Amino acid sequence: MTVYICSLKTDAPQSIPADGAYHIVRFPFGSGESYDAHNMHQAAQPDGYTVTNWATDDRAGLIWPSTAGWGQLYAMIQWADGSYTELRDRFARDPLNLSTGYDSTATDHRPPSAGMQCFTKGHGLFTAVGTPLALLVSHNDSAARNLVLAEFKLAIHI
């Protein structure tokens, strides 16, 4: 069995608006990446688009599977303090409607925990070349809040 892996991490704070909508978590390219030997998270994307600023372009949150297979998604999310009563996260196929159309999965709505707001999740799905994947987050605070640390990982078993 062969495993294709893409492992992304950022500790650059990302402001998540207080609009109730889900927002793609963005990750740096190049030297800021944890691991991307199979070129699934590149600034020059498979559909011809090039991301010029990872911190502002939602496409910087996309993992483009380089092969079809059984994929295991993993995420780790840490929020800054806030006055929220609910924190939300999900995985999505094609969150920007670039290929097959938006399809969310593994949606979690959870109350804040005591202390720091740290969450992990995992979910399995089939991957397809040309259908990007992303981690999305939301909250219900009355003001924008920072995501202070995030990881997003894909392991495709073929």
N, C-alpha and C positions, 0 to 999 in steps of 0.2 A: 504494500500500500504506500502511496505517495501522499504527502501532506504539503499543501501550499499555504503559507502563512503571511499575513499582514498584521503588524502590531503597531498601533499608533498611540502616542501619548502627548499631552500638553499640560503645562502648568501655567500657561499664560491666561490670566483671568478673561473670561468672556461674559459680557453683559447680556443677560437674557431679559428681554422686555416683559413688562407686566401686562401683557395683552391676552393672556389665556391661550395663545397659539403655541404649537410645537415649533422649535427652532433647531436647525441642524448644528451639531457641535463640530467646530472646525479644527483641523489639525495641521501643523506645519509640514513642509516637504523637506527633502534632502537631509541635511545633518540633524535636523530636529526630530527625525523619525526614529522610532525604536527599531523597526525591522520591516523591510519591504523588498526582499530578494526577488519576488515574482512580479514586481512593477504593478501593483494594484492600487497604489496611491501616489500618482505622479502629477506634477503641475501641468504637463502636456497630457491631456486626457484622451482616451481612445476615440471620442467623437470629434476630435480636432480642436476643441476648446483648450486654451491655456490659462491657468490661474496665475495672475500676476501679484496678488496680495492674499495670502492664505488667511490672514486675520479678518478680512472683510468679505470674502467670497464664499458663499455657501458650498460651492463645488469642492472646497478644500476639506469638506467633511465626507466626501464620497470615497468608498472603496469600490473599485471596479474589478470584480472577480476575473482572474485571467484563465479560469477553466471552470467547466461545469462539474458539479459534484455535491456531496453532502457537506454543508457548511455549518460550523459551530461559531456563533457570534458570542462575544463576551464584552462587557463594559464595566467600567468603574467610574463613578461619578461622585464628586465632592462639591457641595454648595457652600457659599459664604452664609453667615448668619442672616436671618431675615424674619419677617413677620408672616410667613406663609403658614397655611394650615394643610396644604397639599403640594407635594412635589411629584412631577410626572416624567416618565421616560419611556421610550419605545425604540424599536428597530424598524426600519422601513426599507422596502425595495423601491427603487426609482422615486425618491422623495421630491425631485424637481420635475417630474413628468418628462424625462428626456428620452425614454424608450418604451417601456411597457405600461407605464401608468403607476401612480402612487398606490402602494399596498403596505399598510402598517401591520406589525406583529409584535408580540411580547410587550404589550402596553401595560405599564404599572403606574397606578396612582397610589401614593402612600403618604401617611402623615409624617411630619418631621420626627426624628428620633431625639432622644435625650442627648445633649452634647452636640458634637459635630455631625453634619449631614452627609454621611458617606454611605453609598449604596453600590452593590455589585449585582450583575445579572448575566444570565446566559440563555441562549436559545438556539435551536437547530432549525435549519431550513435548506432547501435545495438552492444552489446558486446557478446563475446563467451568465455566460459571457455577454456583455452589452447591457446588463441590468445592474446599475450601481446600488450599493447598500449604504445606509447611514444610521447614526445614532442621533435621536432627537430628544430634546428636553423642554419642559415647561414648568411653571409654578403659578400659584394664585395669589402672590403678594400684591400689594397696591403700588409697589415701586419696582423698578428693574433690580435684579439681583445677579451677582456674579457666580458663575461656575468657576471654581478655583483650580480644579484638577480633573482631568478626564483621560480615560483610556478606552480604546475601541479596537477590538481584535477579531480577525476572521481566520479560521483554520478550515481549509477545504480538503476533504478526504476523497481521493480518487483511486 
